[in-house]
Amino acid sequence: MTIQNMLKKFGLGIIAVAATMLLSLPGQAAMLGTAQIDSNWGGGQVFDQNTMQQERQWIREQLRINGVDDAELSMRVSSLSDNQVRRIRQNFDDMPAGAGAAGTILIIFLVFVATDLAGATDIFPFIRPIEK
């Protein structure tokens, strides 16, 4: 077996591992008690409806500013519970938008570079395959 064939197989292996990593999502399942649910979602607090309307309007405006289509705004905001609206309003500036996208793009780029070096693909013209 030549080195080039080994590198091709290695590149294909990297692609398979990267695809598996990208497709597998971590998951957890556990029983939650009522106290834990209440502490996570506002403890059953009742909010003034006028205040909640103002909060929902603020969220609508923020979504509009951030490029959400007007047709989707009402549907998205009206589907939120009062506790969800309160939590979004309180944590809006800290919420990540597209978090993790840079890491995913970097991994894909590195996989393509490895396959180009192995000679399995020819995506980037500035990368020459490794020869014997």
Buried (B, 14 or more C-beta within 10 A) or exposed (E): EEEBEEBBEBBBEBBEEBEEEEEEEEEEEEEEEEEEEEEEBBEEEEEEEEEBEEBBEBBBEBBEEEEBEEEEBEEEBEEBEBBBBBBBBEEEEEEEEEEEEEEEEEEBEEBBBBBBBBBBBEEEEEBEBEEE
